[in-house]
Amino acid sequence: MKRKSICLIGFMGSGKSTLAKLLASKLLIPFFDTDAEIEKREKDSIHEIFLGRGEKVFRKIEAQVLKDIFDKNKKEVFVLATGGGTLETEVNKKIILENFKSIYLKTSFSEIKKRILEQKTYHRFLWREDSDQTLFLKRQSLYREARHIVVTDSKTPEQVADEIIKIF
Ligand code: S3P
């Protein structure tokens, strides 16, 4: 039986996109990123989609993109980076938990805050509204449904990638 593809989940700034690229290059397998795919498909930034069309529309597009990536590539082994809220949609949760080796990149809120403030060019619509951690705390139980939990605080992306490769 083939290995399961890896799906990285976790809050904004937990390193999902960086790790997906790194893992793909180390394991010599393809990677996909739902946010990048949404921007390509909609020819618009995630931020603009949130601003102009709202979260509900964004979640619909996100669910379609996830389904399409999975349907097109399910015979392959690949790495998938999701968005911080992808698991909130029930159908997405089902696809991810039933078909992937799901990995929660567990990062503390203070570390996330530091990382996001460093990424001055990437604007996350929902971040502005979460300076009091409400969303972060609310989503922990969702993320914990992942098959594996890898703590990222005080580790380099290389170290985290090597840890994931050991459980792959
Ligand atoms: C979101 C996280 C973002 C992006 C969108 C919504 C969220 O992805 O999908 O802004 O709901 O947490 P990252 O987790 O890659 O920042």
Backbone and ligand atoms as CSV (ligand in chain L), in Angstrom:
chain,resi,resn,atom,element,x,y,z
A,1,MET,N,N,0.827,-1.207,0.000
A,1,MET,CA,C,0.000,0.000,0.000
A,1,MET,C,C,0.863,1.259,0.000
A,2,LYS,N,N,0.426,2.279,-0.758
A,2,LYS,CA,C,1.252,3.490,-0.818
A,2,LYS,C,C,1.175,4.273,0.497
A,3,ARG,N,N,2.235,5.064,0.737
A,3,ARG,CA,C,2.236,5.921,1.913
A,3,ARG,C,C,1.148,6.966,1.770
A,4,LYS,N,N,0.663,7.483,2.885
A,4,LYS,CA,C,-0.321,8.563,2.812
A,4,LYS,C,C,0.401,9.885,2.557
A,5,SER,N,N,-0.248,10.775,1.843
A,5,SER,CA,C,0.299,12.120,1.658
A,5,SER,C,C,0.255,12.853,2.994
A,6,ILE,N,N,1.122,13.856,3.102
A,6,ILE,CA,C,1.196,14.622,4.352
A,6,ILE,C,C,0.330,15.872,4.239
A,7,CYS,N,N,-0.454,16.139,5.272
A,7,CYS,CA,C,-1.221,17.386,5.290
A,7,CYS,C,C,-0.843,18.176,6.544
A,8,LEU,N,N,-0.358,19.386,6.340
A,8,LEU,CA,C,0.065,20.221,7.469
A,8,LEU,C,C,-1.066,21.139,7.886
A,9,ILE,N,N,-1.389,21.086,9.158
A,9,ILE,CA,C,-2.437,21.966,9.669
A,9,ILE,C,C,-1.898,22.768,10.852
A,10,GLY,N,N,-2.579,23.846,11.182
A,10,GLY,CA,C,-2.138,24.679,12.297
A,10,GLY,C,C,-2.524,26.117,12.050
A,11,PHE,N,N,-2.312,26.926,13.062
A,11,PHE,CA,C,-2.744,28.319,13.005
A,11,PHE,C,C,-1.884,29.124,12.029
A,12,MET,N,N,-2.380,30.302,11.662
A,12,MET,CA,C,-1.597,31.225,10.828
A,12,MET,C,C,-0.202,31.376,11.441
A,13,GLY,N,N,0.805,31.367,10.607
A,13,GLY,CA,C,2.155,31.602,11.101
A,13,GLY,C,C,2.817,30.396,11.749
A,14,SER,N,N,2.188,29.226,11.650
A,14,SER,CA,C,2.825,28.053,12.277
A,14,SER,C,C,3.862,27.420,11.348
A,15,GLY,N,N,3.957,27.910,10.119
A,15,GLY,CA,C,5.015,27.436,9.209
A,15,GLY,C,C,4.568,26.403,8.184
A,16,LYS,N,N,3.274,26.297,7.955
A,16,LYS,CA,C,2.757,25.241,7.062
A,16,LYS,C,C,3.333,25.349,5.640
A,17,SER,N,N,3.313,26.555,5.071
A,17,SER,CA,C,3.783,26.713,3.682
A,17,SER,C,C,5.293,26.488,3.576
A,18,THR,N,N,6.034,27.061,4.507
A,18,THR,CA,C,7.496,26.884,4.507
A,18,THR,C,C,7.848,25.402,4.626
A,19,LEU,N,N,7.196,24.724,5.561
A,19,LEU,CA,C,7.482,23.309,5.795
A,19,LEU,C,C,7.062,22.431,4.623
A,20,ALA,N,N,5.968,22.795,3.981
A,20,ALA,CA,C,5.501,21.972,2.848
A,20,ALA,C,C,6.562,21.991,1.745
A,21,LYS,N,N,7.090,23.186,1.462
A,21,LYS,CA,C,8.126,23.311,0.422
A,21,LYS,C,C,9.377,22.551,0.819
A,22,LEU,N,N,9.784,22.710,2.059
A,22,LEU,CA,C,11.002,22.060,2.536
A,22,LEU,C,C,10.865,20.531,2.510
A,23,LEU,N,N,9.725,20.051,2.978
A,23,LEU,CA,C,9.501,18.597,2.994
A,23,LEU,C,C,9.481,18.034,1.577
A,24,ALA,N,N,8.834,18.784,0.675
A,24,ALA,CA,C,8.746,18.315,-0.704
A,24,ALA,C,C,10.153,18.215,-1.317
A,25,SER,N,N,11.002,19.186,-1.003
A,25,SER,CA,C,12.338,19.132,-1.601
A,25,SER,C,C,13.184,18.038,-0.947
A,26,LYS,N,N,12.982,17.785,0.319
A,26,LYS,CA,C,13.754,16.724,0.981
A,26,LYS,C,C,13.265,15.334,0.568
A,27,LEU,N,N,11.960,15.203,0.395
A,27,LEU,CA,C,11.396,13.875,0.087
A,27,LEU,C,C,11.254,13.628,-1.422
A,28,LEU,N,N,11.554,14.671,-2.197
A,28,LEU,CA,C,11.424,14.611,-3.668
A,28,LEU,C,C,10.003,14.229,-4.102
A,29,ILE,N,N,9.058,14.902,-3.486
A,29,ILE,CA,C,7.647,14.705,-3.859
A,29,ILE,C,C,7.035,16.100,-4.095
A,30,PRO,N,N,5.915,16.184,-4.814
A,30,PRO,CA,C,5.327,17.508,-5.053
A,30,PRO,C,C,4.673,18.103,-3.805
A,31,PHE,N,N,4.458,19.421,-3.840
A,31,PHE,CA,C,3.702,20.031,-2.753
A,31,PHE,C,C,2.630,20.952,-3.327
A,32,PHE,N,N,1.579,21.116,-2.569
A,32,PHE,CA,C,0.500,22.030,-2.930
A,32,PHE,C,C,0.197,22.874,-1.699
A,33,ASP,N,N,-0.365,24.040,-1.981
A,33,ASP,CA,C,-0.668,24.968,-0.896
A,33,ASP,C,C,-2.053,25.542,-1.207
A,34,THR,N,N,-3.016,25.277,-0.363
A,34,THR,CA,C,-4.393,25.699,-0.710
A,34,THR,C,C,-4.483,27.218,-0.924
A,35,ASP,N,N,-3.814,27.997,-0.062
A,35,ASP,CA,C,-3.889,29.463,-0.216
A,35,ASP,C,C,-3.301,29.907,-1.560
A,36,ALA,N,N,-2.143,29.348,-1.914
A,36,ALA,CA,C,-1.492,29.723,-3.180
A,36,ALA,C,C,-2.378,29.343,-4.364
A,37,GLU,N,N,-2.997,28.177,-4.252
A,37,GLU,CA,C,-3.875,27.680,-5.319
A,37,GLU,C,C,-5.129,28.561,-5.466
A,38,ILE,N,N,-5.650,29.018,-4.329
A,38,ILE,CA,C,-6.817,29.914,-4.352
A,38,ILE,C,C,-6.440,31.220,-5.063
A,39,GLU,N,N,-5.282,31.766,-4.712
A,39,GLU,CA,C,-4.867,33.042,-5.320
A,39,GLU,C,C,-4.653,32.888,-6.819
A,40,LYS,N,N,-4.095,31.740,-7.208
A,40,LYS,CA,C,-3.853,31.485,-8.631
A,40,LYS,C,C,-5.197,31.386,-9.369
A,41,ARG,N,N,-6.099,30.623,-8.785
A,41,ARG,CA,C,-7.383,30.375,-9.430
A,41,ARG,C,C,-8.245,31.640,-9.516
A,42,GLU,N,N,-8.257,32.395,-8.441
A,42,GLU,CA,C,-9.120,33.595,-8.386
A,42,GLU,C,C,-8.436,34.843,-8.948
A,43,LYS,N,N,-7.144,34.720,-9.237
A,43,LYS,CA,C,-6.330,35.876,-9.686
A,43,LYS,C,C,-6.516,37.061,-8.732
A,44,ASP,N,N,-6.471,36.755,-7.453
A,44,ASP,CA,C,-6.685,37.772,-6.428
A,44,ASP,C,C,-5.994,37.310,-5.142
A,45,SER,N,N,-5.612,38.239,-4.292
A,45,SER,CA,C,-4.966,37.821,-3.044
A,45,SER,C,C,-6.021,37.365,-2.035
A,46,ILE,N,N,-5.585,36.525,-1.103
A,46,ILE,CA,C,-6.507,36.039,-0.058
A,46,ILE,C,C,-7.092,37.249,0.677
A,47,HIS,N,N,-6.230,38.204,0.954
A,47,HIS,CA,C,-6.660,39.396,1.684
A,47,HIS,C,C,-7.785,40.125,0.935
A,48,GLU,N,N,-7.594,40.286,-0.364
A,48,GLU,CA,C,-8.616,40.977,-1.169
A,48,GLU,C,C,-9.912,40.168,-1.236
A,49,ILE,N,N,-9.794,38.846,-1.287
A,49,ILE,CA,C,-11.003,38.004,-1.323
A,49,ILE,C,C,-11.795,38.200,-0.018
A,50,PHE,N,N,-11.074,38.199,1.104
A,50,PHE,CA,C,-11.730,38.421,2.404
A,50,PHE,C,C,-12.390,39.794,2.451
A,51,LEU,N,N,-11.637,40.802,1.993
A,51,LEU,CA,C,-12.145,42.172,2.049
A,51,LEU,C,C,-13.350,42.376,1.132
A,52,GLY,N,N,-13.232,41.885,-0.104
A,52,GLY,CA,C,-14.253,42.166,-1.105
A,52,GLY,C,C,-15.434,41.212,-1.092
A,53,ARG,N,N,-15.166,39.940,-0.795
A,53,ARG,CA,C,-16.258,38.964,-0.911
A,53,ARG,C,C,-16.644,38.305,0.412
A,54,GLY,N,N,-15.808,38.488,1.418
A,54,GLY,CA,C,-16.148,37.983,2.745
A,54,GLY,C,C,-15.667,36.550,3.006
A,55,GLU,N,N,-15.693,36.184,4.281
A,55,GLU,CA,C,-15.155,34.888,4.685
A,55,GLU,C,C,-15.955,33.709,4.133
A,56,LYS,N,N,-17.279,33.865,4.059
A,56,LYS,CA,C,-18.127,32.757,3.607
A,56,LYS,C,C,-17.753,32.319,2.189
A,57,VAL,N,N,-17.576,33.317,1.321
A,57,VAL,CA,C,-17.198,33.018,-0.067
A,57,VAL,C,C,-15.798,32.403,-0.096
A,58,PHE,N,N,-14.885,32.978,0.704
A,58,PHE,CA,C,-13.534,32.422,0.764
A,58,PHE,C,C,-13.568,30.939,1.155
A,59,ARG,N,N,-14.368,30.591,2.160
A,59,ARG,CA,C,-14.429,29.189,2.625
A,59,ARG,C,C,-14.982,28.261,1.543
A,60,LYS,N,N,-15.886,28.775,0.724
A,60,LYS,CA,C,-16.433,27.957,-0.371
A,60,LYS,C,C,-15.342,27.668,-1.393
A,61,ILE,N,N,-14.607,28.710,-1.751
A,61,ILE,CA,C,-13.523,28.541,-2.733
A,61,ILE,C,C,-12.467,27.591,-2.157
A,62,GLU,N,N,-12.165,27.783,-0.890
A,62,GLU,CA,C,-11.141,26.959,-0.222
A,62,GLU,C,C,-11.535,25.481,-0.256
A,63,ALA,N,N,-12.823,25.204,0.012
A,63,ALA,CA,C,-13.287,23.811,0.020
A,63,ALA,C,C,-13.198,23.203,-1.382
A,64,GLN,N,N,-13.543,24.001,-2.399
A,64,GLN,CA,C,-13.478,23.495,-3.772
A,64,GLN,C,C,-12.026,23.207,-4.177
A,65,VAL,N,N,-11.135,24.131,-3.789
A,65,VAL,CA,C,-9.714,23.974,-4.128
A,65,VAL,C,C,-9.124,22.735,-3.445
A,66,LEU,N,N,-9.466,22.553,-2.185
A,66,LEU,CA,C,-8.962,21.379,-1.471
A,66,LEU,C,C,-9.449,20.088,-2.139
A,67,LYS,N,N,-10.723,20.066,-2.470
A,67,LYS,CA,C,-11.303,18.879,-3.097
A,67,LYS,C,C,-10.617,18.611,-4.441
A,68,ASP,N,N,-10.413,19.665,-5.218
A,68,ASP,CA,C,-9.777,19.503,-6.532
A,68,ASP,C,C,-8.334,19.002,-6.403
A,69,ILE,N,N,-7.590,19.567,-5.457
A,69,ILE,CA,C,-6.196,19.116,-5.273
A,69,ILE,C,C,-6.202,17.632,-4.908
A,70,PHE,N,N,-7.090,17.272,-3.990
A,70,PHE,CA,C,-7.136,15.880,-3.553
A,70,PHE,C,C,-7.577,14.950,-4.695
A,71,ASP,N,N,-8.649,15.302,-5.378
A,71,ASP,CA,C,-9.158,14.444,-6.463
A,71,ASP,C,C,-8.123,14.240,-7.570
A,72,LYS,N,N,-7.428,15.328,-7.932
A,72,LYS,CA,C,-6.462,15.246,-9.029
A,72,LYS,C,C,-5.204,14.470,-8.670
A,73,ASN,N,N,-4.854,14.458,-7.387
A,73,ASN,CA,C,-3.554,13.910,-7.003
A,73,ASN,C,C,-3.622,12.712,-6.066
A,74,LYS,N,N,-4.817,12.158,-5.875
A,74,LYS,CA,C,-4.931,11.134,-4.825
A,74,LYS,C,C,-4.128,9.860,-5.099
A,75,LYS,N,N,-3.723,9.683,-6.335
A,75,LYS,CA,C,-2.899,8.488,-6.618
A,75,LYS,C,C,-1.429,8.739,-6.312
A,76,GLU,N,N,-1.071,10.015,-6.084
A,76,GLU,CA,C,0.330,10.371,-5.816
A,76,GLU,C,C,0.550,10.557,-4.316
A,77,VAL,N,N,1.828,10.638,-3.954
A,77,VAL,CA,C,2.162,11.009,-2.577
A,77,VAL,C,C,2.690,12.444,-2.645
A,78,PHE,N,N,2.130,13.336,-1.861
A,78,PHE,CA,C,2.519,14.748,-1.908
A,78,PHE,C,C,2.366,15.402,-0.530
A,79,VAL,N,N,2.820,16.657,-0.454
A,79,VAL,CA,C,2.664,17.407,0.792
A,79,VAL,C,C,1.653,18.522,0.537
A,80,LEU,N,N,0.758,18.715,1.478
A,80,LEU,CA,C,-0.252,19.759,1.332
A,80,LEU,C,C,-0.199,20.718,2.519
A,81,ALA,N,N,-0.068,22.008,2.195
A,81,ALA,CA,C,-0.181,23.033,3.244
A,81,ALA,C,C,-1.589,23.598,3.176
A,82,THR,N,N,-2.268,23.628,4.298
A,82,THR,CA,C,-3.630,24.166,4.336
A,82,THR,C,C,-3.593,25.594,4.898
A,83,GLY,N,N,-4.737,26.249,4.937
A,83,GLY,CA,C,-4.836,27.540,5.613
A,83,GLY,C,C,-5.223,27.276,7.071
A,84,GLY,N,N,-5.039,28.278,7.909
A,84,GLY,CA,C,-5.310,28.090,9.335
A,84,GLY,C,C,-6.754,27.731,9.665
A,85,GLY,N,N,-7.679,28.036,8.740
A,85,GLY,CA,C,-9.084,27.764,9.040
A,85,GLY,C,C,-9.688,26.650,8.195
A,86,THR,N,N,-8.860,25.985,7.415
A,86,THR,CA,C,-9.371,24.956,6.481
A,86,THR,C,C,-10.191,23.882,7.205
A,87,LEU,N,N,-9.729,23.491,8.388
A,87,LEU,CA,C,-10.411,22.402,9.113
A,87,LEU,C,C,-11.781,22.807,9.656
A,88,GLU,N,N,-12.047,24.093,9.670
A,88,GLU,CA,C,-13.343,24.541,10.198
A,88,GLU,C,C,-14.499,24.092,9.311
A,89,THR,N,N,-14.231,23.812,8.057
A,89,THR,CA,C,-15.284,23.363,7.147
A,89,THR,C,C,-15.358,21.836,7.230
A,90,GLU,N,N,-16.532,21.348,7.563
A,90,GLU,CA,C,-16.692,19.913,7.840
A,90,GLU,C,C,-16.193,18.995,6.714
A,91,VAL,N,N,-16.531,19.316,5.458
A,91,VAL,CA,C,-16.083,18.434,4.351
A,91,VAL,C,C,-14.567,18.406,4.240
A,92,ASN,N,N,-13.933,19.540,4.522
A,92,ASN,CA,C,-12.463,19.589,4.454
A,92,ASN,C,C,-11.862,18.678,5.528
A,93,LYS,N,N,-12.465,18.778,6.713
A,93,LYS,CA,C,-11.976,17.989,7.852
A,93,LYS,C,C,-12.042,16.498,7.517
A,94,LYS,N,N,-13.136,16.126,6.877
A,94,LYS,CA,C,-13.331,14.726,6.523
A,94,LYS,C,C,-12.266,14.272,5.506
A,95,ILE,N,N,-12.068,15.063,4.456
A,95,ILE,CA,C,-11.056,14.712,3.442
A,95,ILE,C,C,-9.684,14.567,4.102
A,96,ILE,N,N,-9.331,15.548,4.924
A,96,ILE,CA,C,-7.984,15.577,5.506
A,96,ILE,C,C,-7.769,14.452,6.520
A,97,LEU,N,N,-8.697,14.307,7.447
A,97,LEU,CA,C,-8.473,13.311,8.508
A,97,LEU,C,C,-8.595,11.879,8.004
A,98,GLU,N,N,-9.396,11.674,6.970
A,98,GLU,CA,C,-9.573,10.291,6.483
A,98,GLU,C,C,-8.521,9.855,5.474
A,99,ASN,N,N,-7.878,10.819,4.814
A,99,ASN,CA,C,-7.006,10.419,3.706
A,99,ASN,C,C,-5.533,10.772,3.855
A,100,PHE,N,N,-5.221,11.680,4.757
A,100,PHE,CA,C,-3.831,12.153,4.859
A,100,PHE,C,C,-3.182,11.732,6.169
A,101,LYS,N,N,-1.867,11.788,6.165
A,101,LYS,CA,C,-1.145,11.740,7.429
A,101,LYS,C,C,-1.177,13.191,7.909
A,102,SER,N,N,-2.107,13.507,8.795
A,102,SER,CA,C,-2.287,14.907,9.194
A,102,SER,C,C,-1.328,15.263,10.325
A,103,ILE,N,N,-0.699,16.403,10.181
A,103,ILE,CA,C,0.286,16.840,11.174
A,103,ILE,C,C,-0.037,18.252,11.645
A,104,TYR,N,N,-0.236,18.374,12.938
A,104,TYR,CA,C,-0.504,19.688,13.527
A,104,TYR,C,C,0.826,20.325,13.904
A,105,LEU,N,N,1.133,21.448,13.270
A,105,LEU,CA,C,2.338,22.201,13.625
A,105,LEU,C,C,1.976,23.094,14.811
A,106,LYS,N,N,2.304,22.603,15.980
A,106,LYS,CA,C,1.873,23.285,17.210
A,106,LYS,C,C,2.854,24.397,17.584
A,107,THR,N,N,2.335,25.600,17.583
A,107,THR,CA,C,3.168,26.773,17.846
A,107,THR,C,C,2.469,27.633,18.883
A,108,SER,N,N,3.225,28.161,19.831
A,108,SER,CA,C,2.584,28.972,20.877
A,108,SER,C,C,2.106,30.303,20.297
A,109,PHE,N,N,1.144,30.914,20.961
A,109,PHE,CA,C,0.596,32.173,20.444
A,109,PHE,C,C,1.662,33.266,20.415
A,110,SER,N,N,2.533,33.292,21.424
A,110,SER,CA,C,3.554,34.351,21.438
A,110,SER,C,C,4.528,34.196,20.266
A,111,GLU,N,N,4.857,32.959,19.929
A,111,GLU,CA,C,5.756,32.704,18.791
A,111,GLU,C,C,5.055,33.095,17.474
A,112,ILE,N,N,3.770,32.763,17.373
A,112,ILE,CA,C,3.002,33.107,16.174
A,112,ILE,C,C,2.959,34.622,15.979
A,113,LYS,N,N,2.703,35.312,17.061
A,113,LYS,CA,C,2.631,36.771,17.020
A,113,LYS,C,C,3.954,37.343,16.508
A,114,LYS,N,N,5.035,36.811,17.043
A,114,LYS,CA,C,6.371,37.278,16.640
A,114,LYS,C,C,6.585,37.045,15.145
A,115,ARG,N,N,6.258,35.837,14.689
A,115,ARG,CA,C,6.479,35.495,13.273
A,115,ARG,C,C,5.631,36.356,12.346
A,116,ILE,N,N,4.358,36.547,12.715
A,116,ILE,CA,C,3.473,37.316,11.833
A,116,ILE,C,C,3.917,38.781,11.751
A,117,LEU,N,N,4.361,39.312,12.880
A,117,LEU,CA,C,4.812,40.706,12.859
A,117,LEU,C,C,6.081,40.855,12.016
A,118,GLU,N,N,6.864,39.776,11.942
A,118,GLU,CA,C,8.085,39.821,11.113
A,118,GLU,C,C,7.758,39.796,9.622
A,119,GLN,N,N,6.637,39.096,9.280
A,119,GLN,CA,C,6.251,38.996,7.857
A,119,GLN,C,C,5.453,40.226,7.457
A,120,LYS,N,N,6.142,41.322,7.285
A,120,LYS,CA,C,5.430,42.605,7.085
A,120,LYS,C,C,4.611,42.651,5.795
A,121,THR,N,N,4.962,41.844,4.818
A,121,THR,CA,C,4.275,41.964,3.525
A,121,THR,C,C,3.053,41.049,3.400
A,122,TYR,N,N,2.880,40.100,4.329
A,122,TYR,CA,C,1.757,39.170,4.223
A,122,TYR,C,C,0.659,39.601,5.186
A,123,HIS,N,N,-0.429,40.118,4.624
A,123,HIS,CA,C,-1.507,40.594,5.486
A,123,HIS,C,C,-2.581,39.533,5.633
A,124,ARG,N,N,-2.839,39.149,6.851
A,124,ARG,CA,C,-3.897,38.163,7.090
A,124,ARG,C,C,-5.092,38.874,7.701
A,125,PHE,N,N,-6.180,38.786,6.984
A,125,PHE,CA,C,-7.390,39.475,7.403
A,125,PHE,C,C,-7.798,39.092,8.831
A,126,LEU,N,N,-7.798,37.780,9.119
A,126,LEU,CA,C,-8.306,37.333,10.417
A,126,LEU,C,C,-7.345,37.624,11.564
A,127,TRP,N,N,-6.095,37.889,11.244
A,127,TRP,CA,C,-5.125,38.136,12.302
A,127,TRP,C,C,-5.478,39.378,13.110
A,128,ARG,N,N,-5.874,40.438,12.365
A,128,ARG,CA,C,-6.223,41.704,13.020
A,128,ARG,C,C,-7.250,41.517,14.128
A,129,GLU,N,N,-8.129,40.534,13.877
A,129,GLU,CA,C,-9.217,40.351,14.832
A,129,GLU,C,C,-8.859,39.380,15.957
A,130,ASP,N,N,-7.628,38.874,15.942
A,130,ASP,CA,C,-7.331,37.832,16.922
A,130,ASP,C,C,-6.199,38.181,17.875
A,131,SER,N,N,-6.000,39.463,18.123
A,131,SER,CA,C,-4.900,39.830,19.007
A,131,SER,C,C,-5.165,39.342,20.434
A,132,ASP,N,N,-6.435,38.973,20.711
A,132,ASP,CA,C,-6.727,38.472,22.060
A,132,ASP,C,C,-6.795,36.930,22.111
A,133,GLN,N,N,-6.323,36.276,21.064
A,133,GLN,CA,C,-6.212,34.803,21.021
A,133,GLN,C,C,-7.522,34.024,20.927
A,134,THR,N,N,-8.653,34.695,20.769
A,134,THR,CA,C,-9.930,33.975,20.779
A,134,THR,C,C,-9.961,32.853,19.732
A,135,LEU,N,N,-9.611,33.220,18.507
A,135,LEU,CA,C,-9.655,32.247,17.416
A,135,LEU,C,C,-8.626,31.132,17.626
A,136,PHE,N,N,-7.453,31.552,18.076
A,136,PHE,CA,C,-6.368,30.599,18.335
A,136,PHE,C,C,-6.816,29.533,19.347
A,137,LEU,N,N,-7.417,29.992,20.428
A,137,LEU,CA,C,-7.847,29.059,21.470
A,137,LEU,C,C,-9.008,28.194,20.995
A,138,LYS,N,N,-9.921,28.806,20.266
A,138,LYS,CA,C,-11.105,28.089,19.773
A,138,LYS,C,C,-10.700,26.952,18.832
A,139,ARG,N,N,-9.642,27.189,18.060
A,139,ARG,CA,C,-9.269,26.187,17.062
A,139,ARG,C,C,-8.386,25.049,17.581
A,140,GLN,N,N,-7.910,25.173,18.812
A,140,GLN,CA,C,-6.984,24.145,19.293
A,140,GLN,C,C,-7.576,22.734,19.261
A,141,SER,N,N,-8.865,22.622,19.624
A,141,SER,CA,C,-9.462,21.287,19.671
A,141,SER,C,C,-9.564,20.692,18.261
A,142,LEU,N,N,-9.745,21.552,17.261
A,142,LEU,CA,C,-9.795,21.085,15.863
A,142,LEU,C,C,-8.419,20.564,15.426
A,143,TYR,N,N,-7.411,21.374,15.698
A,143,TYR,CA,C,-6.043,20.996,15.291
A,143,TYR,C,C,-5.590,19.704,15.975
A,144,ARG,N,N,-6.049,19.545,17.220
A,144,ARG,CA,C,-5.610,18.351,17.974
A,144,ARG,C,C,-6.182,17.053,17.421
A,145,GLU,N,N,-7.107,17.173,16.477
A,145,GLU,CA,C,-7.619,15.946,15.847
A,145,GLU,C,C,-6.617,15.356,14.860
A,146,ALA,N,N,-5.554,16.099,14.580
A,146,ALA,CA,C,-4.525,15.596,13.661
A,146,ALA,C,C,-3.923,14.317,14.211
A,147,ARG,N,N,-3.409,13.520,13.302
A,147,ARG,CA,C,-2.816,12.245,13.668
A,147,ARG,C,C,-1.526,12.424,14.488
A,148,HIS,N,N,-0.767,13.446,14.121
A,148,HIS,CA,C,0.495,13.710,14.822
A,148,HIS,C,C,0.573,15.180,15.201
A,149,ILE,N,N,1.260,15.431,16.309
A,149,ILE,CA,C,1.475,16.812,16.727
A,149,ILE,C,C,2.982,17.055,16.778
A,150,VAL,N,N,3.431,18.095,16.086
A,150,VAL,CA,C,4.857,18.423,16.117
A,150,VAL,C,C,4.986,19.857,16.629
A,151,VAL,N,N,5.719,20.013,17.715
A,151,VAL,CA,C,5.910,21.347,18.304
A,151,VAL,C,C,6.989,22.082,17.513
A,152,THR,N,N,6.710,23.336,17.168
A,152,THR,CA,C,7.677,24.063,16.322
A,152,THR,C,C,8.455,25.147,17.072
A,153,ASP,N,N,7.981,25.533,18.247
A,153,ASP,CA,C,8.655,26.626,18.980
A,153,ASP,C,C,10.132,26.314,19.178
A,154,SER,N,N,10.948,27.314,19.005
A,154,SER,CA,C,12.409,27.247,19.165
A,154,SER,C,C,13.079,26.155,18.330
A,155,LYS,N,N,12.452,25.775,17.224
A,155,LYS,CA,C,13.091,24.829,16.295
A,155,LYS,C,C,13.221,25.500,14.931
A,156,THR,N,N,14.236,25.130,14.174
A,156,THR,CA,C,14.368,25.658,12.816
A,156,THR,C,C,13.449,24.847,11.896
A,157,PRO,N,N,13.083,25.396,10.723
A,157,PRO,CA,C,12.275,24.606,9.781
A,157,PRO,C,C,12.947,23.277,9.440
A,158,GLU,N,N,14.274,23.296,9.339
A,158,GLU,CA,C,15.017,22.059,9.051
A,158,GLU,C,C,14.761,21.001,10.122
A,159,GLN,N,N,14.820,21.424,11.380
A,159,GLN,CA,C,14.604,20.472,12.487
A,159,GLN,C,C,13.176,19.928,12.471
A,160,VAL,N,N,12.229,20.808,12.206
A,160,VAL,CA,C,10.831,20.361,12.176
A,160,VAL,C,C,10.628,19.387,11.007
A,161,ALA,N,N,11.210,19.734,9.855
A,161,ALA,CA,C,11.068,18.856,8.682
A,161,ALA,C,C,11.655,17.473,8.990
A,162,ASP,N,N,12.811,17.441,9.616
A,162,ASP,CA,C,13.433,16.141,9.918
A,162,ASP,C,C,12.581,15.318,10.886
A,163,GLU,N,N,11.934,16.006,11.814
A,163,GLU,CA,C,11.045,15.305,12.754
A,163,GLU,C,C,9.857,14.684,11.993
A,164,ILE,N,N,9.326,15.450,11.043
A,164,ILE,CA,C,8.175,14.954,10.275
A,164,ILE,C,C,8.597,13.773,9.396
A,165,ILE,N,N,9.788,13.885,8.821
A,165,ILE,CA,C,10.263,12.804,7.947
A,165,ILE,C,C,10.373,11.484,8.731
A,166,LYS,N,N,10.731,11.583,9.996
A,166,LYS,CA,C,10.836,10.367,10.822
A,166,LYS,C,C,9.491,9.665,10.989
A,167,ILE,N,N,8.408,10.430,10.986
A,167,ILE,CA,C,7.092,9.780,11.164
A,167,ILE,C,C,6.368,9.542,9.838
A,168,PHE,N,N,7.009,9.922,8.737
A,168,PHE,CA,C,6.365,9.808,7.421
A,168,PHE,C,C,6.262,8.335,7.010
L,1,S3P,C1,C,-6.810,31.781,7.553
L,1,S3P,C2,C,-5.472,31.544,7.402
L,1,S3P,C3,C,-4.713,31.929,6.193
L,1,S3P,C4,C,-5.655,32.044,4.992
L,1,S3P,C5,C,-6.797,32.934,5.317
L,1,S3P,C6,C,-7.634,32.410,6.484
L,1,S3P,C7,C,-7.485,31.377,8.814
L,1,S3P,O1,O,-3.733,30.946,5.913
L,1,S3P,O2,O,-6.125,30.794,4.586
L,1,S3P,O3,O,-6.279,34.207,5.593
L,1,S3P,O4,O,-8.712,31.240,8.816
L,1,S3P,O5,O,-6.765,31.144,9.808
L,1,S3P,P1,P,-2.371,30.755,6.776
L,1,S3P,O6,O,-2.718,29.879,7.929
L,1,S3P,O7,O,-1.433,30.108,5.835
L,1,S3P,O8,O,-1.945,32.105,7.191
